[in-house]
Amino acid sequence: MTEKRLGDLLQAAVELELSTIPPYLCALYSLRPESNGTARLIIRSVVVEEMLHMVLAANVLNAIGGEPRVTGTEHVPRYPHELPDGVVLDLLPFCPEAVEAFLKVENPQHSHRAPGHDHPLLAGRRPDVQRARATTLAQGPTTIGAFYAEIIEGLEKAAAMLGEQALFCGDPARQITRDYYYAGGGTPVPVTDLASARAALTEIADQGEGDQASMYDKDGDLGHYFRFEQLKYGRSYLPSDDAGTPSGPEIDVEWAAVYPMIANPRGDDYADPELRAASDAANRTWSGLLRQLEAAFNGFPEALLAAVPAMFSLRDRAAVLLANPLPCGGGRHAGPTFEWARESS
Amino acid sequence: MTADRTAADQACDVVIVGAGVAGALIAKRLTRAGLQVLVLEAGPATAWTFDGYTEHLDHFFTALSKGPESPWPPAANAPQPDTADVRSGDGYFVQQGPNRYGSSYTRLLGGSTLHWLGVCLRMLPEDFELRSRYGVGRDWPIGYAELEPYYRQAEWEIGVSADVAEQEHLGIEFADGYDYPMCRIPPSYSDQVLAEAVDGMEVTLGGQRLALKVRNYPAARNSVPRGDYQPAGAVDERGDGQGLARDLGQRCAGNTACTPICPIQAKYNAQKTLAQADRDNLRVIAQAVASRVLVDPVSGMVTGVEYQRYQEPGSTRHTRHVARARGYVLAAHAVENAKLLLVSGLGGANSPVGQGLMDHPALYAWGLSPTPVGAYRGPLSTAGIDDLRGGSFRADHAAFRFDIGNDGWRATTGAPDSAVSKAVLGQGLFGASLRGHLEATLPRHVRFSVAVEQLWSPGNRVTIDPRYTDPLGNPRPVINYHIDDYTLAGMAAATGVYQQMFSRAGIEDATDPASSNWFPSADYDGRSFHYHGMGHFAGTHAMGTSAADSVVDADQRSWAHANLFIVGSGSFPTMGTSNPTLTMAALSLRTAERMVKELTR
């Protein structure tokens, strides 16, 4: 595999991890404040780990001398968004269908009933599906697991061919470390050689699906897939439980205590000028945040300090939209659209 | 941890009364050394689970008055003082004057660290030698050098953010190569504005010229870690073992609510330490009020702690039990420790038990800065001016320390809410002019809090009186308290200094205690000082070199009862101007070390 292709695959990995974040944030922010406390914690615990995965992928890309990009229409995901193995990410409020979709993302080997185009939530709301770079780069059909396996194999071959030092030629100062990344589902691994690259990429797969042999990852945390299953079953897993039969305390899931946002909203859906202005403001904040992240991935890790208030701000702007019923929307609410805005705030 | 197991009189190695910072640290050390520990906590354990903590947060959000107790309502059977009671004189404390004691504490699992600000200053070397150096107060039986290693341990146990380079002054020395576990919390914008005006300014105290400098203070709030230190986030204990919320609070997010409740638990509370104990060796029983310490009259050894267990915080129905062990620790609080000793008949007529109650009676000074300082943002405060904590002037009057607030005039006048109502109702402003007025003034609000030293004095004391009891029949603290001329002269000097600083910084002085939130006052030299308590209770079982004039020795071991340790800030013979928690923690770790050595022999 050429270094160019390795770089492309790793850039695709950064984008893939980024693309999982807005769907989780929509579900998270759609929860009304007074209930679904456990669901909130579960979704939050997963979304912060996706942020870690994006950082880990960026660290590997930086380690081989790449330049991770997360800004501009070329790199910012649009929804619906198709991942490898035909998984389609939609922006949905918290609902059983969204949870099913999360299960599919987190473990493509498990069967799922993610909603099709004809589902009432999605009817007419799944226009052009954007295909992820990971999908277009693949030679033939692939899964997310196979996608990461290909990267690891490519790194091993390139290291053997070029020599490890020559391959991992990136400036170590560009690595994101625990100095500026925290409270996000674990500690970022600084990548400087093959072993640390393998560790970083394995952690991505491991946190999602659990250890190959167990439902828990190496830190003893329940895998994302099983965390979400608890919402489906309304019951939590005990360490002694087998997959599919959680027997822990009941989890109170209130599907109705949610702002029912429309699926895959776009700024163009908001004819009302005030609503449109609120949506544009949210997108400027989102885009500003992405610029800060890109700066952090490209030699200015301290940019993450300022990115934290931007994340709070994004949450607040999303809440404004979610609390707004759409005029003539049949009871459906507005929501954040996560569209790239050239002007950011 | 079992909070609800039947309270059979199971034998254990050590019984600890009180699950605050001192009790938790000792429990952690002892259990990790393999000792079986039982902790009795008088208050409920409602903040222990993440959901429970969230309910306390909701309680705070909905409270009309945001005082230190607002998230932490009292349990009737473990009543606690409330700052509002200071005014009415009719609360848990029976206040006999002549001055009002202005502080409160929290009786819950976690103790007052649930509501503290998190300031973690070490005491100055001279604070331990006040009598020999300046002829006032008392000397400690141990000095700074002896305590220094334990200060280091305490800073790592609690998780303190600071830079040694900034803290090395006033004789405070650190071990070679040492630094705090986390970098300092970034200074607020108002800290920077004030530093620009004040740094390098000199004032004269006791004939000595002293230069002032704004410094960040060491804070028990999570920040960027050094080395491989792992900041401890929120405590999340749940039946299925999934600590989903533990990612919260790994860094301070500047919520401006350190006191009375950090919404994300980025600020240390003692529950974090309890969670780190060896849980197989730890039993905690909450809602268990220690009512008497039982002593063998011949040997003087403690044979048990009697306690009352209640199931419902709202009902006085309870059962009685006795906890027995080889060693006993009273870590219930300076006031509660004294009360428990007195009701057990362990403070005879000539014993100093209960005597020497201290606090840092504190003044507020507030004003309007010439330029915006970004008030009402960030942690409640991040920096202070502590150059006047030490010096030869202490022969004449109290030392003092300035805290710079990031919360504008909230504590002093109730702004920003009160500023709005004053503008609307008082000045008749509305619409654009109202907005303009608020935008022009609120960001310029500056507030200092000046903590003033108080000396150990036998007349300031906690006693008990059978006429005053709580719902379970336990005594309420009866408090005699007087702010003497030494402290009042310190207040007068502090007032002069803040006025010089305001004038140098161009801050228009708006200090007007009479028209602001109510505070008790004390008169001196024709002036009236309005003060508030800092919650820094100390001195009630002070340590010393002999049983004649002290209750415990340098290890906090009772002179009269060899297997009883009485720990906490009650053991302090002086407290200088540092917030007592860090020193209390260091002393507790030192005591724990002694106990482990003795009990694992």
HADDOCK unambig.tbl for C-alpha pairs under 7 A between the chains (distance, minus, plus):
assign (segid A and resid 41 and name CA) (segid B and resid 244 and name CA) 6.08 0.50 0.50
assign (segid A and resid 41 and name CA) (segid B and resid 245 and name CA) 6.55 0.50 0.50
assign (segid A and resid 42 and name CA) (segid B and resid 244 and name CA) 6.69 0.50 0.50
assign (segid A and resid 45 and name CA) (segid B and resid 244 and name CA) 6.18 0.50 0.50
assign (segid A and resid 179 and name CA) (segid B and resid 224 and name CA) 5.80 0.50 0.50
assign (segid A and resid 179 and name CA) (segid B and resid 225 and name CA) 6.80 0.50 0.50
assign (segid A and resid 182 and name CA) (segid B and resid 250 and name CA) 6.77 0.50 0.50
assign (segid A and resid 183 and name CA) (segid B and resid 247 and name CA) 4.53 0.50 0.50
assign (segid A and resid 183 and name CA) (segid B and resid 248 and name CA) 6.19 0.50 0.50
assign (segid A and resid 183 and name CA) (segid B and resid 250 and name CA) 5.52 0.50 0.50
assign (segid A and resid 184 and name CA) (segid B and resid 247 and name CA) 6.52 0.50 0.50
assign (segid A and resid 185 and name CA) (segid B and resid 247 and name CA) 6.68 0.50 0.50
assign (segid A and resid 236 and name CA) (segid B and resid 240 and name CA) 6.85 0.50 0.50
assign (segid A and resid 237 and name CA) (segid B and resid 240 and name CA) 6.55 0.50 0.50
assign (segid A and resid 238 and name CA) (segid B and resid 240 and name CA) 5.04 0.50 0.50
assign (segid A and resid 248 and name CA) (segid B and resid 240 and name CA) 6.11 0.50 0.50
